[in-house]
């Protein structure tokens, strides 16, 4: 299998930037440009979601929140999780993933 295709699959299926690391050791810096911001965005989104999940679980356990999907969905929307910071993190995640894939394919054609 061609190295650039293998690297693209690694970036697409595992995590952005890892394909650069697999492509060549000299592409480590370029891979880190994709890996670090994307990882930071993913960690931010994960921690935000987990915080909300723990809040909802506590409210469900205490009886403060009814075990009704509609009520829970309304509570999620009311939590304000859809804000500028989470939208930016989601955009960074998406752009990082697509950008890393396209970049590793482009690097493969150049080499």
C-alpha positions, 0 to 999 in steps of 0.5 A: 500500500502506498505510504500516502494512502496509509497515512491518509487512512491513519489520519482519517480513521484514528486521529488528525496528525497521526498520518503525518507521523506515520508518513515520515519522521521529518513530518512530525512538526507538521503533524503536531500542527494538526494533532495538538489543536484538534486534541485540545478541541476534542478534550474541551468538548469531551469535558464540557459534555461530561460536566453536563452529563454528571449534572443531569445524572445528579438531577435525575438521582435527586428527583429534581429532573424527571426521567422523561426524554423530552424534559431531559432534552429541554434541560440540555438545551437550557444548559447553554452548552451550545455557545460560542466556545463549543461551536469554535471547538467543534469547528477546530475539530472538523477543520483539523480532521479534514485539513490533516487528511487533505494535507497528508494526501497532498504531501503524498503526491509531492513526495 
